[in-house]
Amino acid sequence: MTQTHKMGVTDQVTLTQFIIEQQRGLPEASGTFTLLLNNIVTACKQISHLVNRGALVGVLGSAETENVQGEVQKKLDVITNDIMVKALDWGGHLGGMASEENDDPIQIPKQYPKGKYLVLFDPLDGSSNIDINLTVGTIFSVLRCREGVEPEPEDFLRKGSEQVCAGFVVYGPSTMLVLTTGHGVNGFTLDQDIGEFILTHRNMRIPEDTSEFAINMSNQRFWEPPVKRYIDECVAGKDGPRGKNFNMRWIASLAADVYRILNRGGVFLYPYDIRDPERPGRLRLMYEANPMAFIIEQAGGACTTGKERILDIKPHDIHQRVPLIFGAKNEVERIISYYQQP
């Protein structure tokens, strides 16, 4: 489980200090990544401020526009996307970026130098929650690219296993950043008084077993048999084949659901369903599934479509959707085994 302890002012570790100390053990590391991450974090601090102010600054409600997926955008979807782009396009650390809210990859303006990284992001995950004051988040993923070259769309279509960093921010009662660079998962809390993210959750781990599951039960009639079987066993509780009771949790914000599982365990399912055979899943591979899968596996969990490890999928489209099942390793492996049976 998460390792936390009470810290005095003198032993607080800021996010920047933590990243620099991690990079000292890597001979090939430069300060470029730290500067890039600082720009991402600056954008998330601005988003946190707007989310917390809400109706007071007129950012709630619909923007009366649609994104590339045909979803009606909230005002904050548009505003947070602009914040992320403006925080990242000038620093010289990126070759390009891509957002869930934009049809195509976003080019770096010609007046700025090009860097050796690509960033993909969902600027406001769970935005349907914003008008009712429930938790939302920001998700991001970092890939390497060819330095100084204008990236093509194909340069973004890389397996999740090639990520060099993934993270998300939860805008809840406190603003939390969860991050991995491939060396475990750590959590940072935004200290509003000093404007810094402070390391508060060191080496976050997901227990291999759980008695909690998260799924949208309203889609039950569309599920494939392996998912129906698994959920039926959970709902049957002590009287069923599992011989124990389960609780269900569902927040409808991926960042919040992942954060809960990192802190208290569980398994999350947004599986394939049969209502639209042309749409294999609900969640976006590049902006949601890949970064979360990287984090989940680094915390000792597992992440799959039911039939394939998420981080092994070779993308064919920047807005590709996939089924997503993740969390406690033993529960995920049980679900996979149900898919493998005739």
C-alpha positions as CSV (number, residue, x, y, z in Angstrom):
1,M,0.0,0.0,0.0
2,T,1.0,3.7,-0.1
3,Q,3.9,4.7,2.1
4,T,3.1,8.0,3.9
5,H,4.6,9.8,6.9
6,K,4.3,13.2,8.6
7,M,7.0,15.6,7.4
8,G,8.3,18.7,8.9
9,V,9.0,21.8,6.8
10,T,12.7,21.0,6.5
11,D,12.4,17.4,5.1
12,Q,9.7,18.1,2.5
13,V,10.7,17.0,-1.0
14,T,9.4,19.0,-3.9
15,L,8.6,17.4,-7.3
16,T,11.5,19.2,-9.0
17,Q,13.9,18.0,-6.3
18,F,12.6,14.4,-6.6
19,I,13.0,14.3,-10.4
20,I,16.5,15.8,-10.3
21,E,17.5,13.2,-7.7
22,Q,16.1,10.4,-9.8
23,Q,17.9,11.6,-12.9
24,R,21.3,11.7,-11.1
25,G,21.4,7.9,-11.4
26,L,20.9,8.0,-15.1
27,P,24.1,8.9,-17.1
28,E,22.1,9.8,-20.3
29,A,19.7,12.1,-18.4
30,S,19.7,15.9,-19.1
31,G,17.8,18.7,-17.5
32,T,15.4,18.9,-20.5
33,F,12.9,16.4,-19.1
34,T,12.8,18.2,-15.7
35,L,12.0,21.5,-17.5
36,L,9.3,19.8,-19.6
37,L,7.7,18.3,-16.5
38,N,7.8,21.7,-14.8
39,N,5.8,23.2,-17.7
40,I,3.2,20.4,-17.5
41,V,2.9,21.0,-13.7
42,T,2.6,24.8,-14.2
43,A,-0.4,24.1,-16.5
44,C,-2.0,21.7,-14.0
45,K,-1.6,24.4,-11.2
46,Q,-3.5,26.8,-13.4
47,I,-6.2,24.2,-14.1
48,S,-6.5,23.4,-10.4
49,H,-7.1,27.1,-9.7
50,L,-9.9,27.3,-12.3
51,V,-11.5,24.1,-11.2
52,N,-11.5,25.3,-7.6
53,R,-13.0,28.6,-8.5
54,G,-15.7,27.1,-10.8
55,A,-18.8,29.3,-11.1
56,L,-17.1,32.2,-9.4
57,V,-15.1,32.8,-12.6
58,G,-17.7,31.7,-15.1
59,V,-16.0,28.5,-16.4
60,L,-18.8,26.0,-15.8
61,G,-21.4,24.9,-18.4
62,S,-21.3,23.9,-22.0
63,A,-19.1,25.5,-24.7
64,E,-21.8,24.4,-27.3
65,T,-19.0,22.9,-29.4
66,E,-18.0,19.3,-30.1
67,N,-14.6,17.6,-30.0
68,V,-13.2,15.1,-32.6
69,Q,-15.2,12.3,-30.9
70,G,-18.5,14.1,-31.4
71,E,-18.8,14.8,-27.7
72,V,-20.2,18.1,-26.5
73,Q,-17.4,20.1,-24.9
74,K,-17.6,21.9,-21.5
75,K,-16.2,25.4,-21.3
76,L,-13.4,24.0,-19.1
77,D,-12.6,21.4,-21.8
78,V,-11.7,24.2,-24.2
79,I,-10.0,26.4,-21.6
80,T,-7.9,23.6,-20.0
81,N,-6.8,22.5,-23.5
82,D,-5.6,26.0,-24.3
83,I,-3.8,26.2,-21.0
84,M,-1.9,22.9,-21.7
85,V,-0.9,24.0,-25.2
86,K,0.3,27.4,-24.2
87,A,2.3,26.0,-21.3
88,L,4.1,23.5,-23.6
89,D,4.6,25.0,-27.0
90,W,7.3,27.6,-26.3
91,G,9.9,25.8,-24.1
92,G,11.9,24.0,-26.8
93,H,11.5,20.6,-25.1
94,L,8.8,19.2,-27.5
95,G,8.8,18.1,-31.1
96,G,5.0,18.1,-31.0
97,M,1.9,17.3,-28.9
98,A,-1.5,15.7,-29.2
99,S,-4.7,16.4,-27.3
100,E,-7.9,14.4,-26.9
101,E,-9.7,17.6,-27.8
102,N,-7.9,18.2,-31.1
103,D,-8.5,16.3,-34.4
104,D,-4.8,16.3,-35.4
105,P,-1.4,16.5,-33.6
106,I,-0.5,20.1,-32.5
107,Q,2.6,21.6,-34.2
108,I,5.1,23.7,-32.3
109,P,5.0,27.3,-33.6
110,K,7.9,27.9,-36.1
111,Q,9.5,30.6,-33.9
112,Y,10.3,28.1,-31.2
113,P,13.0,25.4,-31.2
114,K,12.0,21.7,-31.4
115,G,12.9,19.3,-28.6
116,K,13.2,15.5,-28.2
117,Y,9.9,14.7,-26.6
118,L,6.2,14.3,-27.6
119,V,3.4,14.9,-25.1
120,L,-0.1,13.5,-25.3
121,F,-2.8,14.6,-22.9
122,D,-6.4,14.6,-21.8
123,P,-6.7,18.1,-20.3
124,L,-9.9,17.5,-18.3
125,D,-10.7,13.9,-17.7
126,G,-14.2,13.3,-16.3
127,S,-15.5,16.8,-17.4
128,S,-19.1,15.6,-17.1
129,N,-18.5,15.8,-13.4
130,I,-17.5,19.5,-13.3
131,D,-20.9,21.1,-13.2
132,I,-21.9,19.0,-10.2
133,N,-18.6,19.6,-8.3
134,L,-17.3,16.1,-8.5
135,T,-13.7,15.1,-9.0
136,V,-12.0,15.7,-12.4
137,G,-8.4,15.3,-13.5
138,T,-5.7,15.8,-16.2
139,I,-3.8,12.8,-17.7
140,F,-0.5,13.0,-19.7
141,S,2.0,10.8,-21.4
142,V,5.5,11.5,-22.6
143,L,7.3,9.8,-25.6
144,R,10.7,10.4,-27.1
145,C,10.9,11.7,-30.7
146,R,13.5,12.5,-33.3
147,E,15.1,15.8,-32.2
148,G,14.8,18.8,-34.4
149,V,12.4,17.1,-36.9
150,E,8.8,18.0,-37.5
151,P,7.0,14.8,-36.3
152,E,4.5,13.1,-38.5
153,P,1.2,11.7,-37.1
154,E,2.7,8.2,-37.3
155,D,5.4,9.3,-34.8
156,F,2.8,9.4,-32.1
157,L,1.5,6.0,-32.8
158,R,3.8,4.1,-30.5
159,K,3.1,1.2,-28.0
160,G,2.5,2.2,-24.4
161,S,5.6,0.3,-23.4
162,E,7.7,3.0,-25.1
163,Q,6.5,5.8,-22.8
164,V,9.2,7.5,-20.8
165,C,6.8,9.1,-18.3
166,A,3.1,9.1,-17.5
167,G,1.1,10.9,-14.9
168,F,-2.2,12.3,-13.9
169,V,-3.5,15.0,-11.6
170,V,-6.7,14.7,-9.5
171,Y,-8.5,18.0,-8.6
172,G,-10.3,16.9,-5.5
173,P,-10.4,18.2,-1.9
174,S,-6.6,18.5,-2.4
175,T,-4.8,18.5,-5.8
176,M,-2.7,15.4,-6.2
177,L,-0.2,14.5,-8.9
178,V,0.7,10.8,-9.5
179,L,3.8,10.1,-11.6
180,T,5.9,7.4,-13.0
181,T,9.1,7.5,-15.0
182,G,9.5,3.7,-15.1
183,H,10.9,3.5,-11.5
184,G,7.8,3.0,-9.4
185,V,4.9,5.3,-8.7
186,N,4.9,8.3,-6.4
187,G,2.3,10.8,-5.4
188,F,2.6,14.6,-4.7
189,T,0.2,16.9,-3.0
190,L,-0.1,20.6,-4.1
191,D,0.8,22.9,-1.2
192,Q,-1.4,25.9,-2.1
193,D,0.5,28.1,0.3
194,I,3.9,27.8,-1.5
195,G,2.6,26.7,-4.9
196,E,4.7,23.5,-5.0
197,F,3.9,19.8,-5.3
198,I,5.3,18.0,-2.3
199,L,6.1,14.2,-2.2
200,T,3.5,12.7,0.2
201,H,2.9,9.2,-1.2
202,R,6.1,7.4,-1.8
203,N,6.2,4.0,-3.7
204,M,2.5,3.5,-4.2
205,R,1.5,-0.1,-4.6
206,I,-1.7,-1.9,-5.5
207,P,-2.5,-5.1,-3.4
208,E,-2.7,-8.2,-5.5
209,D,-6.2,-9.1,-4.1
210,T,-9.2,-7.0,-3.5
211,S,-12.9,-7.0,-2.6
212,E,-13.9,-3.9,-4.5
213,F,-14.8,-3.5,-8.2
214,A,-15.7,-0.5,-10.3
215,I,-18.0,-0.8,-13.4
216,N,-20.9,1.0,-15.0
217,M,-23.7,-1.5,-14.2
218,S,-26.1,0.2,-16.6
219,N,-24.3,-1.4,-19.5
220,Q,-24.7,-4.9,-18.2
221,R,-27.0,-6.1,-21.0
222,F,-24.2,-5.3,-23.5
223,W,-21.3,-7.1,-21.8
224,E,-19.5,-10.1,-23.2
225,P,-19.9,-13.4,-21.3
226,P,-16.5,-13.3,-19.5
227,V,-17.3,-9.9,-17.9
228,K,-20.9,-11.0,-17.1
229,R,-19.5,-14.1,-15.3
230,Y,-17.0,-12.1,-13.3
231,I,-19.4,-9.4,-12.1
232,D,-22.1,-12.0,-11.4
233,E,-19.6,-13.8,-9.1
234,C,-18.8,-10.5,-7.3
235,V,-22.5,-9.6,-6.9
236,A,-23.3,-13.1,-5.5
237,G,-20.8,-12.4,-2.7
238,K,-20.4,-14.9,0.1
239,D,-23.2,-17.1,-1.3
240,G,-21.5,-17.4,-4.7
241,P,-18.4,-19.2,-6.0
242,R,-16.0,-16.6,-4.7
243,G,-17.2,-17.1,-1.1
244,K,-16.7,-13.4,-0.1
245,N,-18.5,-10.2,-0.4
246,F,-17.5,-7.4,-2.8
247,N,-18.3,-3.7,-2.8
248,M,-18.8,-1.6,-5.9
249,R,-17.4,1.9,-6.5
250,W,-17.9,4.1,-9.6
251,I,-16.8,7.7,-10.0
252,A,-17.0,8.2,-13.8
253,S,-13.7,10.0,-13.7
254,L,-10.8,7.7,-14.8
255,A,-8.2,9.8,-12.9
256,A,-10.2,9.6,-9.7
257,D,-10.9,5.8,-10.1
258,V,-7.2,5.1,-10.7
259,Y,-6.2,7.2,-7.7
260,R,-8.7,5.3,-5.5
261,I,-7.3,1.9,-6.6
262,L,-3.7,3.1,-6.0
263,N,-4.6,4.0,-2.5
264,R,-7.0,1.3,-1.4
265,G,-6.9,-1.4,-4.1
266,G,-9.6,-2.6,-6.4
267,V,-10.3,-3.6,-10.0
268,F,-11.8,-1.3,-12.7
269,L,-13.6,-2.5,-15.8
270,Y,-14.8,-0.5,-18.8
271,P,-15.1,-3.5,-21.1
272,Y,-16.0,-4.0,-24.7
273,D,-19.7,-4.2,-25.2
274,I,-21.8,-5.4,-28.2
275,R,-24.0,-2.4,-28.8
276,D,-21.7,-0.9,-31.4
277,P,-19.4,-3.5,-33.1
278,E,-17.5,-0.7,-34.9
279,R,-16.5,0.9,-31.5
280,P,-14.2,-1.5,-29.7
281,G,-14.1,0.5,-26.5
282,R,-15.0,3.7,-24.7
283,L,-11.6,5.0,-23.4
284,R,-8.8,6.5,-25.6
285,L,-5.7,4.4,-25.9
286,M,-3.2,7.2,-26.3
287,Y,-4.6,9.8,-23.8
288,E,-6.1,7.5,-21.1
289,A,-5.4,3.8,-21.3
290,N,-1.6,3.9,-22.1
291,P,-0.6,6.4,-19.4
292,M,-2.8,4.7,-16.8
293,A,-1.5,1.2,-17.8
294,F,2.1,2.4,-17.3
295,I,1.2,3.7,-13.9
296,I,-0.8,0.7,-12.8
297,E,1.9,-1.8,-13.9
298,Q,4.6,0.2,-12.2
299,A,2.5,0.0,-9.0
300,G,2.3,-3.8,-9.2
301,G,-1.1,-4.1,-10.9
302,A,-2.2,-5.4,-14.3
303,C,-3.9,-3.7,-17.2
304,T,-5.6,-5.4,-20.2
305,T,-8.4,-5.2,-22.7
306,G,-9.3,-8.7,-21.5
307,K,-7.6,-10.2,-24.5
308,E,-4.4,-8.2,-24.8
309,R,-2.0,-6.3,-22.5
310,I,-2.7,-2.6,-23.0
311,L,1.0,-1.6,-23.2
312,D,1.6,-4.1,-26.1
313,I,-1.1,-2.6,-28.4
314,K,0.3,-1.0,-31.6
315,P,-1.9,2.0,-32.3
316,H,-3.4,2.6,-35.7
317,D,-5.2,5.9,-34.9
318,I,-4.4,8.8,-32.5
319,H,-7.9,8.7,-31.2
320,Q,-8.2,5.0,-31.1
321,R,-10.5,3.6,-28.3
322,V,-10.0,0.3,-26.4
323,P,-11.7,-1.7,-23.6
324,L,-9.9,-1.2,-20.3
325,I,-9.6,-3.5,-17.3
326,F,-7.0,-2.8,-14.6
327,G,-6.2,-3.0,-11.0
328,A,-5.4,-5.9,-8.5
329,K,-3.2,-8.3,-10.3
330,N,-4.9,-11.5,-9.2
331,E,-8.4,-10.2,-10.2
332,V,-7.3,-9.0,-13.6
333,E,-5.6,-12.3,-14.3
334,R,-8.9,-14.1,-13.3
335,I,-10.8,-12.0,-15.8
336,I,-8.2,-12.7,-18.5
337,S,-8.6,-16.4,-17.8
338,Y,-12.4,-16.1,-18.3
339,Y,-11.7,-14.6,-21.8
340,Q,-9.4,-17.5,-22.6
341,Q,-12.0,-20.2,-21.9
342,P,-14.2,-21.4,-24.7
